[in-house]
Amino acid sequence: MKKETKAEQKNELFEALKLLARENNIEVDLLVENIRQGILKAAKKDYPDSENIAVDIDPETEKFEVKIMKTVVEDMPEDPANEIHIDEALTISKKAKVGDAVAVKLDPKRFGRVAASSAKQAIRQDIRSYERDRLMAQFESKKEECVAAIVAKVEPATLNAVVTIDGNEAYLRRSEQIPGEVLKAGDNIQVYVDDIVDTEKRPALKITRTKREMVRKLFEREVPEIYDGTVEIRAISREAGSRTKIAVWSKDKNVDAVGSCIGPKHARISAIVKELKGEKIDVIPYSEDEAEFIANSLSPAEVIGVEILDSEIKSCRVTVPNSQLSLAIGNKGQNAKLAHHLTNYKIDIVPEHPVAE
C-alpha cells in the first residue's frame, strides 16, 4: 500500500508539471529546476542540520527522489544528520564502505503541507518571472512595428477596444483609434506598437492607429522599393482619419518614387487607404531644393512661385492662382498645416492677384 502511495505521488507531480507547462506555455524542462529548488528549500527547512540534500527530477523517466547524502562511519555517528553507521549503510547499499557517501532517501510525504505550499509558491513566483521575461522578449520584437490585431470587444460607453495580438490582449483607446472609424468584435485591423508598458503584474503593449509612423510601416509593407531601400520616405505629416502627406525620394534616377508608392492601377496605395478607413494620402516627390519641396507639399493645389523669406527661421511666401487659394489652404487650413509639418516651413499663402476690398 505504501509503494502504491509513492507511485501515486510521483505521478501527481509529473501530471502537475505537464499541466503547469501547458497553462503557461512553458517547456517542461524549464520548470524542472524551479520545482527542484522549491522542494530543496522545503526539505532543508525540515532537515536544517543536513548539509547535503539532493533533489532529482527527471520528466522523461518520471524519476523523483529526495535524499540526504550521508558519510559512512565505523563508530556511532557523532553527527547523525550527516553521518550513518556502516551497518545501516549496508542495508541501503551492499557496496557501502567507511568513508563513502550513501543516499538516504526521504519520503516526500514527510515534507508535510507547509513544505508543499512553500515549493508551490516558489514555482508560481518563478513562472511569473519567466512569463514576464518571455512576454517582454516577445513584445520587444513588435515595438515600433505595425502588427495584425483582432478586435475582441468594444466597450459601449467609451468605445475603447480590447484587441488580441498573438494571443495577448492589448487596450486600444478611442483616442488612439482613427477618428470616424467604428470598430466591432471580430474586425481584423493593423495597429502600431508605440511602446511597451512594464507594469508590476505583466508587461503590456501601448498601441495606436493615429501616429504617422503607422503610415510609414504600411508603406514599407506594401511598397517593395521602400522595403529594400530603393525608395526612401523623407517626411510624413498626418491628420488621422482625414489626410496624410508623405514625401518620397529615390536614389535611383530610373525609379519613379511616387509611382512606386501608388503602384499599378493604384493597387498599393489603395490597400493602405483601405486600412486607414478612407484617409486621403498625397504622395509627394521630395526635393533638396526647399522652394520646390514647399511647392510640392501644397499638392493638389497649383503653385506659381515660392519665396524663401528666412531660411534660418524657415519662413516663406507662396503665391497661388486666385482659383487655387482655398484649395492650397484647405478646409480649416488643413492642407497648409500638413504642408507646414511636412517641410518645417511657416508658409504664408497669397493669391496671384490681390482681391479688391
N, C-alpha and C positions, 0 to 999 in steps of 0.2 A: 504494500500500500504506500509505503514511504517513497519507493522508487518511482511509482506512478505519479506521485505528487510533484517530485522533482522534474519529471519529464513534462508534466503539465505546465509547471512554472517556466521551464525553458522555452516551451512552445509559445506561451503567452508573451514572453519577452520579444521573441523574433516576430511574432504577429504584430505586436505593438510597434516594433521597429519599422516594419514594412508599411504600416498604416501612417505613421508619422512622416515617412518619406513621401508617400503618395499625397497626403494632405498638404504638405509644404513644398512639393515639387523639388525635393532634395534627394540626391543619390544616397542609397542606404549606407555606403561606405563612409560618407561624410558625417553621418550621425554616430557611427560606432565609437569614435574617440570621445565625442561629447558624452555619450552614455557611460563609457568606461570611466571617465573622470568623475562623473556624478556618483557612480556606485563606489568608486575608490574612496571618495570623500566620505560617503556614508559608512563604509567599512572601517575607516580609520577612526571615525567617531565612536564606533562600538568597540574597537580594539586599539585604544590610544597608545599603548605601550609597544605594540608590534611595529618593528622598523621596516619590514619588507612585506608589504601586502601587494598581491598581484591580481589583476582582473583580466581574464582572457575572454574575448568575444569574437567569434568568427561566424558571420552570417551565412557563409557558404556551407559549412559543416554543421551549423547551429550549435557550435561548442560554446558553452557559457560556464566559466569556472571562476570562483573567488577563492583565493588561497593565501595562506601565510607561509612564507619561506622561513624555515627554522633550521638552525645549525645542530647537527647531531653531536651529542656529548656522551662520554662514558659514565660519568658520575651523575648524581641527581642535579637537574638543571638549576643554576642559580638565577637564571632569567627565563622563567617559563614562557614569557611572551615571545621570546626569540630563540629559545633552545628546546631541544627534545631529546629524551633519553634514547640510547641505541636500541633498547628492546622495543620501545614504542615505534621508533622509526622503521624497524624491520617489518612491522605489521603494515606499514604503508608501502615500503619498497624493500624487496628481498635483497637488493644490491646495496642498501644503505651502509655506509661506513662512518666511523667517527671523523668529524671534520667536514662531512658532506652537508649539503643543504637539501632538505626534503620539503615537499609541498604538502602542507596540511590544509585540505580542502574545507571550506566553510559552507554551511547550508545557507543559501540566500534568505531562507525564512527567518534566520536569526537576526537579520538586519532590522526587522520589525517595520511597523508603519511609518515611523519617523524617518528611518533611513530611506525607505522607498520614496517618501514625499520629497526628501532632500535631493535625491537623484532626479526625480521628475522635474523639480523646479530648475535644477541646473540645466537639464536638457532643454526645457522651454526657453530659458534665457539665451542659450547658445543658438537655438533655432531662430529666435527673434533677431539676434545679432547677425546670423548668417543671412536671413531673409532680407534684412536691411542692406547688407553689403551686396547681395545679389541684385536687388532692385536698383540700388544706386548705379551699379555697373551697367545694368540693362538700360536705365534711364539716360545715363551719360551718352550712350551711343545715339540717342534720339535728340539730344539738346541741339537747338538751333537748326532743326530739320523739320520738314513737312512730313507728317505721318498720317496714315489712314486711321479713322476712328468710326465707331458705330454709336449712334445715339441710343442710350439705354432708356432714359426717361427725361421728360421736361417738366420742371416744377410749374404748375399752372399760375401760381400767384406772381412769381418773379421771372418766369421764362428762362431761369438758369437751367442748364442741361448737364446731365451726367452722361459721360461717354466712356466707352471701353476701348483701350489701346493695348493690343496683345494680351488681353485678359485682365488688364489692370484698369481700375476706374480713375477717371480724371474729371475735374469740375470745369465746365465751360460757362463762365458767367455771361449774362445777357450783354454786358458792356463789351465783352470780347467777341461777341457774335457780329456778323455783318449786319449793319442796320437794314431793317426791312425783311430779312430772311426769317422764315418760320420753320423751326426745326420740329421734328416729331420722332417718336421712338421708331427705331429701325433704319433711320436715314444713315447712309454712308457718306461721310464728309472727310475733308482734309483739314488738319489743324497744324499750326506752327507751335513747336515746343520752345517757348520763350525762356524758360528757366526750370530748375529743379528745386523744390522747396524741401529742405531736410528737416522735417518735423521730428519730435521725440518718438512718436509711435511708429511712423513709417514715412519714407520719402514720397513726395507727390509731384506730379508734373504740372507746371503752370503753362496753360495753353491759350492760344488766341487764334482768331481768324481775321483780325483787323490790321495787324502790323504789315508794313511794306515788305518786310523780309519774307513773308509768306508768298508774295507775288514773285520775288526773286527765285525762291525754291521751286515754284511751279514752272517758271520759265526754264530753269535748269533741267527739270524733269522732261518737259515737252520738247525742248529745242536741243538736239544733239550738238549743234555747233557751239552752244553756250556751255554745255556739259564738258565738251572736250577742250574748251578754251579758245576756239577759233573766233567766236563772237564773245565780247565782254559787255557786261552790264555796268555802265559807268555811273548811273544815278537813277533813283526812283523817288517819286513823290506820290502820295496816295491819300485819297479821302474815301475810306472804306465804304463800299456799298454804292458809291457814286462814280468816281473816276480815278484812274491811275495814269501817270505819265512815266514812261520808262525809256531812258536814253541808252542806246546800244552802239557799239563800235566794233569793227573787225580789223584785226592786224593783217588779214589777207585782203588785198585790194580786189581780188577776184570774187570775194564773198559779199553778197548783199546782206548786211546785218539786219536791216529792217525786214526784208523779205524772208530771211531765215526764221525770224520770230513769228511772222504771220503764218508762214507755211503754205503748202499747196492748197488752193481753194479755201484759205483761211482756217485750215484744219487745226493747226497748233494753237493759235490764239483763241479759236472758238472753244477749245477744250478748257482753256484757262478761264475764259469769260463764264462758261457754264458752271465751273466750280465756284466762281465768285458771285454767283447768282445774278448774272447780267451786268456786272460792273463794267463800265466803258474803259477801254485801255488804248491810250495813244502811244504807239511805238515810235520813238523819235531818234533820228540819227544824231549821234554825239559828234561834236566838233571841238577841236582845240582852239579854234577861233571863237572867242567869247561872244562876239556880236552875232555870229552865225548860229551858235548854240542857243542864244536867247531867242532869236527869231524862230528857230525850230521848236523851241519849248512852248510857244504860244499856239502851236497847231491845235485845232484845224484852221485857225484864223490866218489870213494872209497878212504878211508884214512888209511894209515899204522900206523901212530903214531902222537901224538901231544905233543910238549914240551913247557911248560909254561916258558917263559924266564923271565918275570917280572909280578907278579900278581898285583902290585900296579899301574903300568902304563898300565897294560893289553896288553902285547905283547906275541906272541907265534910263534913257528915254526911248520908247519905241513908238514909231509912227505907223499907223494902220489906215487903210481906206475908211472913210466915214461909214460905209456899209458894213465894215468888219468890226467896228468898235465894240458893239455889245457881245459879239462872238469872242473877241480877244479877251474881254474882261470876264465873260462867263456869268452864269446865273449866280447871284450873290457874290460875285468876284471870284468864283471857284477856279476858273481857268488861269487867271492871273496869279492867284495864290499858289496853285500847283506848279506853275512855271517858276515862281519865286523860290519855292522849296527845291525844285529840280536844279536850278542854276546857282542858287545862293545870291542872286542879284535882286535888289529892290527895283521893281520895274514900274516906271511911270508910262502909262499908255495914253497916247494923244491921237486925235483924228488928223487926217491929212489936211483937211480944210476946217478951220475953226468954225464952230456953229454960231451963227448970229444970235445974240441975246434977244 
